[in-house]
Amino acid sequence: MSLTDDLSDEFFRGVRDMSMRLGCLPLELLKVWFSESIGIFAGAKNPAGAYGINQMIPSRIAQAGYRGKPDDYIKLSAEDQLPYVEKYYAQWRGKLTSVGRLYQVNYVPGTIDTVTTPDGVLSGKDGPRKDAYDGNPALDPPHKGTITIADLEIAANAAVNSSAKYRGGGGATLKERWEEIVGRLAAVPATAASTVPYLFVGPWQVDSDDESWIYKFGTDGKVTWGEKDKGGKFVPKGTGTWMIDGDQLKLKWLMSEESWTLPLALRGQGGEVTPNVGPKYDITAKRL
């Protein structure tokens, strides 16, 4: 018997489509939810008052548009919870660039613009946000007195590698359930081709063998390239356009054209530049 019979193919397809619209990676979404609901369970209810696959508190469930009671919300399937989860995350579209950042908007969303680095402190036993720290001591297993974005990522990684038994019974471990979730996601393609742009909207670092640039993609089909000055400020140098052409993202500049292979790899994208004059050359890019 499958360890994930409670999760439909449409759930996994929905996660893929949702991640495109949010500009994040589907496996990173799933990893956060796995940690939050101890295995991705729609019926999960925390004694502290958090509900569903990503453990939203009642005010956030209502903010996401659900009009019933929280106890009715967790009667929905994981697939049927997705629209509400997406609406919650959509407030931070383009900023959900890692497991830690995704977990951050579950944990202390008010810090998303002020705490942005892995070692950034989200909460502490002596402040800031002492209440958030006191309610989640498991996120600080070394008992160092603070919880950072890096700590959230460590917690999520620990959850998917846990040898603890999962609630489905049969003696299977959480790690085994996670491995099946990964396989199920890989087997189900996305359907929302028109939402691909959200995967790359925002800034990217683009490198060739001897040069480095910053690209900023907009939702309007335009892209700006530039460099950072000594103070780290983006200085625009020129503009171009992007479009989706089959399995290629095509960029057109004044003096050259580029093609990036889809689907985008947010942690290390490859591409090829065809200048108006001179030979082609390869580039690499990563989302900032």
Summary of the structure (lengths in Angstrom):
residues: 288
radius of gyration: 20.7
end to end distance: 41.4
largest distance: 65.1
contacts: 868
relative contact order: 0.12
helix: 36%
strand: 24%
